[in-house]
Amino acid sequence: MSDLKIRKNIVKNVKRIVIKIGSGVLTNGKDKIDEAVIKKIVLQTSLLVKKGCEVLIVSSGSIAAGKTELGIKKILTDIPSKQAAAAVGQSHLIGYYEKYFKKEKQKTAQVLLTHDDLSNRRRYLNARNALMTLLSFHVIPVINENDMVAVHEIKFGDNDTLSALVAHLVDADLLVILSHVDGLFTGDPAKDKKAALIPLVEKITPPLQKIAGKSSSPGSVGGMYTKLKAARITSDSGISTIIVNGTIDNVITRVFKGENIGTLFLSSSDKLTGKKHWIAHTLKIKGKLTLDEGAEKAVLKRGKSLLPSGISDIAGKFDSGDAVSCVDSKGKEFCRGLVNYSSRDLKKIMGKHTSKIEEILGFKVYDEVIHRDNLVTL
């Protein structure tokens, strides 16, 4: 099947869509939000809704809007200034969306999230229920990170990641990322004149990850690196992703006509369960365990749980129930999981047989450091 047919088949069958709009698109390369851009996005989005689709928007731009209102010209680097600009700008940003959606007789809702809202399982389910209820009322949620209260420990880091996690949260059929670039290229088009657009990616491989570099745009938090990360998150959810230049005329309409623009990332056939996807992509990693060769083979080849005897080193401070990364002797990560012991206790029992746990600690909660049910191979 040709790339074009694959694309047409995917967009033809979608019913629930997450559209992420980057700040570079909303500002159109300037220092403030371009209302004309939002108006065009709203008109195209409304057409999808009228055709029976459910749409969620993840929108950047609150800091840019806030800088305009505060008369700030310089690039903000400190967190308090960014938080202040976001607090001022968020109401203006949602105001733009409400203004134009109202003209299309479409209801909207402002939704602000932090990483903490999705890393806590109960709050994760509450967020899902709230979003699904909004969709049942035919409301378009306009979602952004709650920058006013988000600090490093509870930040998503970028709205590409947020949009991918939202797509997983609501069981979307497709994620569309509107960026200021045309898609994924074979190299950096700004430096390599021979770099060509890659129209279709069936699987995200290490060579592709090397191609995706960090953004050089001062107005953008993420670059192609974060967009590739987002595509991997959605792929593991069984969701396809399209990265496309949001400044193209009628770009949303053209995407859903099946035109061959941007880069389409296909969903993986090896879809992770909800819990394992949550462990792999949503939780913050609190520590790192270095495993010996025997433990690595037991986990990867034989599908076993991780026992203390296979751990050779521990880094970070974590408690029981936290997410940790497991690496080989060269430092390469190959799995993640939820630990049954704190870093303090694990340092005492690492390298030891399970029969020694109670003797060393004075108690034994589990034989396993990470049970297979709470472990995800990458």
Secondary structure, 3 states (H helix, E strand, C coil): CCHHHHHHHHHHCCCEEEEEECHHHHHCCCCCCCHHHHHHHHHHHHHHHHCCCEEEEEECCHHHHHHHHHCCCCCCCCHHHHHHHHHHHHHHHHHHHHHHHHHCCCEEEEEEECHHHHHCHHHHHHHHHHHHHHHHCCEEEEEEECCCCCCHHHCCCCHHHHHHHHHHHCCCCEEEEEECCCCCECCCCCCCCCCCECCEECCCCHHHHHHCCCCCCCCCCCCHHHHHHHHHHHHCCCCEEEEEECCCCCHHHHHCCCCCCCEEECCCCCCCCHHHHHHHHHCCEEEEEEECHHHHHHHHCCCCCECHHHEEEEEECCCCCCEEEEECCCCCEEEEEECCCCHHHHHHHCCCCHHHHHHHHCCCCCCCCECHHHEEEC
